[in-house]
């Protein structure tokens, strides 16, 4: 026991001292010198060049009022008034493009609002998630996938993909209460598969393999769809048998009252 | 050079002074190779400058540096497969023995790396960021773009796994 404690203490001490892992003075100075070269070779763009290249992007960070009030109004107006021509260009836009906020914040949001059917809403969330991966893949191929955009795409993908499994889980839990756990066990297994495939997909995204992530995500949404279909079938067959029972009860009562007469 | 450019350059180099060691530690405990970790630090700051030079704004430089470093680490692992324990031993044996180093001994660091590499990658990441980089849960959540709750749970599980590993390790 004493040896055990001593080993643990030694390791804990090593962990604590590992916090002091730093660059040597020479190493730090060396990198500093390298960075001075980088700064010289990459001077800051002049203000007018920044304005020309990305006015909206710059304003997005620097003008909160514009961002909160005028930008959404202007984007909606832009979307409504020039639906035809701009819409096509918007659909193909990628993160970093001028029209991309219109695509995501207006077009997709409108599409979501106009999707009324619950199942269709879930499928739409899956479609949005898949689009994020396709966008990431295109940007990566074009060498345009920088750190900020990558994280934005990943978090958007997570937001939409989570909704798919979350909704499926809610339905399963609801059905378990009315039909019993055993009745929806198959659906639960499908959901577990969906979550497993999504987990693998997320790992591929972390590794930058967007095509593979997309295939795994498609498997995940398919499994979740099968889970929901399975619940629907169980619920339908339950309500069919309820109807049959009710009819039987009614005819029994009628026969009984007839006999009593 | 304009005043704005001068100011930006000064702020950037200050961020290098403030965060270079933390980013180095972060990279080192992920890749287990000192020379590679140095290259990653260099590349992290170089990319961050190029981002700023394009006129883009960085709201939180610390989070940006960690995110950039993380992406570089992921790219590194995309090119190579994860080190086996034998390869890891060779790599950690290449640690500099300069007296300026504040690590107590090569053997102990090798031991720590061996243990950390037994953890799941996401657990190792959360644990090293919390305890070696001394980032708060909130900061880690921002860097990894996850909820604080997820991060807290992950750190808690990482510690539990570490305890199991330490028991087996004796």
Contacts between the chains, C-beta under 8 A, distances in Angstrom:
chain1	res1	chain2	res2	distance
A	3	B	170	7.8
A	4	B	170	5.8
A	7	B	169	8.0
A	7	B	170	5.5
A	8	B	166	6.3
A	8	B	170	8.0
A	10	B	108	7.7
A	11	B	111	6.8
A	11	B	112	7.5
A	11	B	115	7.4
A	11	B	166	6.6
A	11	B	169	7.9
A	13	B	104	7.9
A	14	B	104	6.7
A	14	B	108	4.1
A	14	B	109	7.3
A	14	B	111	6.5
A	14	B	112	5.5
A	15	B	112	6.2
A	15	B	131	7.1
A	17	B	102	7.2
A	17	B	103	6.6
A	17	B	104	5.0
A	17	B	108	7.5
A	18	B	29	7.7
A	18	B	103	6.5
A	18	B	108	7.9
A	18	B	109	6.4
A	18	B	112	5.4
A	18	B	132	6.3
A	19	B	25	7.5
A	19	B	131	7.1
A	19	B	132	5.4
A	19	B	134	7.2
A	20	B	102	3.8
A	20	B	103	7.0
A	21	B	24	7.3
A	21	B	25	5.0
A	21	B	28	5.9
A	21	B	29	7.7
A	21	B	102	7.0
A	21	B	103	5.7
A	21	B	109	7.8
A	21	B	132	7.3
A	22	B	21	4.3
A	22	B	24	6.7
A	22	B	25	7.2
A	22	B	102	6.2
A	23	B	20	6.1
A	23	B	21	5.9
A	23	B	24	5.1
A	23	B	38	7.0
A	23	B	41	7.3
A	24	B	96	7.5
A	24	B	98	5.7
A	24	B	100	4.4
A	24	B	101	6.8
A	25	B	100	6.4
A	26	B	100	7.9
A	27	B	38	6.0
A	28	B	20	5.9
A	28	B	21	7.8
A	31	B	16	7.7
A	31	B	20	6.7
A	31	B	38	7.1
A	31	B	41	6.2
A	31	B	42	5.0
A	31	B	45	7.1
A	32	B	13	7.4
A	32	B	16	6.6
A	34	B	42	5.7
A	34	B	46	7.4
A	35	B	13	7.2
A	35	B	16	6.2
A	35	B	42	7.6
A	35	B	45	5.6
A	35	B	46	6.6
A	35	B	49	6.7
A	38	B	45	7.9
A	38	B	46	4.7
A	38	B	49	5.5
A	38	B	50	7.3
A	39	B	9	5.8
A	39	B	12	7.5
A	39	B	49	5.9
A	39	B	53	7.9
A	42	B	49	6.3
A	42	B	50	5.2
A	42	B	53	4.4
A	43	B	1	8.0
A	43	B	5	7.0
A	43	B	53	6.5
A	44	B	4	7.4
A	44	B	5	4.6
A	44	B	8	5.9
A	44	B	9	7.9
A	44	B	52	7.1
A	44	B	53	5.0
A	44	B	55	7.2
A	45	B	53	6.5
A	45	B	54	6.1
A	45	B	55	4.6
A	46	B	2	8.0
A	47	B	4	7.9
A	49	B	55	7.3
A	50	B	54	7.9
A	50	B	55	3.4
A	53	B	54	7.9
A	53	B	55	7.0
A	54	B	55	7.3
A	57	B	56	7.6
A	58	B	55	6.7
A	58	B	57	7.4
A	61	B	57	4.3
A	61	B	59	7.2
A	62	B	57	7.0
A	146	B	51	7.0
A	147	B	47	7.4
A	147	B	51	7.8
A	147	B	64	7.3
A	147	B	67	5.2
A	147	B	68	4.9
A	147	B	71	5.1
A	148	B	51	7.8
A	148	B	56	7.9
A	148	B	64	7.6
A	148	B	67	7.7
A	150	B	71	6.5
A	151	B	67	6.0
A	151	B	145	5.2
A	154	B	145	6.6
A	155	B	145	4.8
A	206	B	74	6.1
A	207	B	74	6.2
A	207	B	77	7.0
A	207	B	78	5.6
A	208	B	74	6.4
A	208	B	75	7.0
A	208	B	78	5.7
A	209	B	78	7.9
